[in-house]
């Protein structure tokens, strides 16, 4: 009998966490015993929020999910997943263009660490257009982002802009 709890890593830059991210995380938390939302910086982008701020925002936005925690790493995703003894990497897909990019990353991850599966979850249609970049862009012009991000993020964005 296997009593090992299932663990998924949900990676991203989460700058900031959006309702689309939260949808994937919440649904993943129903499937896996534990989900770690892990910040991995995209070095081609300058983040609006510090790593510590993003961990805090994720922690507050997921406080209602007792099996979810926030963390960060500067290394390879598969190395982090292996160190956490993860069963899977959980990724959200918005459109076919996401799939093409994710397929490349998944293939490389599988080559580096064959024992860790990648699980793709289609985003809810209401979030199919949503990205952190879009949220930051519209927030910069003082647009209302309340329906796009958790309340805690709305306040944090107002302070930044």
C-alpha positions as CSV (number, residue, x, y, z in Angstrom):
1,X,0.0,0.0,0.0
2,X,1.4,3.4,-1.0
3,X,0.8,6.1,1.5
4,X,2.9,8.7,-0.2
5,X,1.1,12.0,-0.7
6,X,0.9,13.3,-4.2
7,X,2.7,16.5,-4.8
8,X,2.6,18.9,-7.8
9,X,4.8,21.9,-8.6
10,X,2.9,24.7,-10.3
11,X,5.8,26.9,-11.7
12,X,5.7,30.4,-13.1
13,X,6.8,33.9,-12.5
14,X,3.5,35.0,-10.9
15,X,4.3,38.7,-11.4
16,X,1.6,39.0,-10.2
17,X,-0.6,36.0,-9.5
18,X,-3.9,36.3,-11.5
19,X,-7.3,34.8,-11.3
20,X,-6.3,32.5,-14.1
21,X,-3.3,31.2,-12.1
22,X,-5.6,30.9,-9.1
23,X,-8.1,28.8,-11.1
24,X,-5.4,26.3,-12.1
25,X,-3.9,26.2,-8.6
26,X,-7.4,25.6,-7.0
27,X,-8.3,22.9,-9.4
28,X,-4.8,21.3,-9.0
29,X,-5.3,21.4,-5.2
30,X,-8.4,19.1,-5.7
31,X,-6.3,16.6,-7.6
32,X,-3.1,16.5,-5.6
33,X,-2.6,16.1,-1.9
34,X,-0.2,19.1,-2.0
35,X,0.6,21.8,-4.5
36,X,3.7,24.1,-4.3
37,X,3.3,27.3,-6.3
38,X,7.0,27.9,-7.2
39,X,8.3,31.2,-8.5
40,X,10.9,30.8,-11.2
41,X,12.0,34.1,-12.7
42,X,11.8,34.7,-16.4
43,X,15.2,36.5,-17.0
44,X,13.9,38.1,-20.1
45,X,11.4,40.1,-18.1
46,X,12.0,42.7,-15.4
47,X,9.6,41.8,-12.5
48,X,7.2,44.4,-11.0
49,X,7.2,42.6,-7.6
50,X,10.1,41.2,-5.7
51,X,10.3,37.5,-5.1
52,X,9.4,38.1,-1.4
53,X,6.3,40.2,-2.4
54,X,5.2,37.5,-4.9
55,X,5.5,34.8,-2.3
56,X,3.5,36.9,0.1
57,X,0.8,37.6,-2.6
58,X,0.6,33.9,-3.5
59,X,0.3,32.9,0.1
60,X,-2.5,35.3,0.8
61,X,-4.3,34.6,-2.4
62,X,-4.2,30.8,-1.7
63,X,-4.8,31.0,2.1
64,X,-8.2,29.3,1.7
65,X,-6.4,26.3,0.2
66,X,-4.7,24.4,3.1
67,X,-2.7,22.1,0.8
68,X,-1.1,24.9,-1.2
69,X,2.1,26.7,-0.3
70,X,4.4,29.2,-2.1
71,X,8.1,28.9,-2.7
72,X,10.8,30.0,-5.1
73,X,13.8,28.6,-6.8
74,X,16.6,29.9,-9.0
75,X,17.6,26.6,-10.6
76,X,16.1,24.2,-13.1
77,X,12.4,23.3,-12.6
78,X,13.1,19.6,-12.8
79,X,15.9,19.8,-10.2
80,X,13.6,21.7,-7.9
81,X,10.8,19.1,-8.5
82,X,13.1,16.2,-7.8
83,X,14.4,17.8,-4.6
84,X,10.8,18.3,-3.4
85,X,10.0,14.6,-4.4
86,X,7.2,15.9,-6.6
87,X,5.1,13.6,-8.7
88,X,4.1,16.1,-11.3
89,X,4.5,19.6,-12.8
90,X,1.2,21.4,-13.2
91,X,0.9,23.8,-16.0
92,X,-2.1,25.8,-17.3
93,X,-2.8,26.3,-21.0
94,X,-4.7,29.2,-22.4
95,X,-4.3,28.7,-26.2
96,X,-2.7,26.5,-28.8
97,X,0.3,28.9,-28.8
98,X,0.9,28.0,-25.1
99,X,0.9,24.4,-26.0
100,X,3.6,24.7,-28.6
101,X,5.9,26.5,-26.1
102,X,5.0,24.1,-23.2
103,X,5.6,21.0,-25.4
104,X,9.2,22.1,-25.9
105,X,9.7,22.7,-22.2
106,X,8.0,19.5,-21.2
107,X,10.1,17.5,-23.7
108,X,13.3,18.9,-22.2
109,X,12.1,18.3,-18.7
110,X,11.2,14.7,-19.5
111,X,14.7,14.2,-21.0
112,X,16.3,15.6,-17.9
113,X,14.0,13.9,-15.4
114,X,11.9,11.0,-16.9
115,X,10.2,10.2,-13.6
116,X,8.4,13.5,-13.3
117,X,5.2,13.9,-15.3
118,X,3.8,17.2,-16.6
119,X,0.1,17.7,-16.3
120,X,-1.6,20.3,-18.5
121,X,-4.8,21.8,-17.4
122,X,-6.9,24.0,-19.7
123,X,-7.7,27.4,-18.2
124,X,-11.3,28.3,-17.6
125,X,-12.5,30.2,-20.8
126,X,-13.1,33.3,-18.8
127,X,-9.4,33.6,-18.2
128,X,-8.1,32.5,-21.6
129,X,-6.9,36.0,-22.5
130,X,-5.4,36.7,-19.1
131,X,-1.7,37.1,-18.3
132,X,0.4,38.9,-15.7
133,X,1.8,41.0,-18.5
134,X,-1.6,42.2,-19.5
135,X,-2.6,42.9,-15.9
136,X,0.5,45.1,-15.4
137,X,0.0,46.9,-18.7
138,X,-3.6,47.9,-18.0
139,X,-2.9,48.7,-14.4
140,X,-0.1,51.0,-15.4
141,X,-2.8,53.2,-17.1
142,X,-5.0,53.1,-13.9
143,X,-7.5,50.6,-15.4
144,X,-9.6,48.5,-13.1
145,X,-8.1,45.1,-12.6
146,X,-10.4,43.9,-9.8
147,X,-12.0,41.1,-12.0
148,X,-8.5,39.9,-13.1
149,X,-6.6,39.4,-9.9
150,X,-7.2,38.4,-6.3
151,X,-8.1,41.4,-4.0
152,X,-4.7,41.3,-2.3
153,X,-3.1,41.8,-5.6
154,X,-5.3,44.8,-6.5
155,X,-4.1,46.6,-3.4
156,X,-0.4,45.7,-4.1
157,X,-0.7,46.9,-7.7
158,X,-2.3,50.2,-6.6
159,X,0.8,50.8,-4.3
160,X,3.2,50.0,-7.1
161,X,1.5,52.4,-9.6
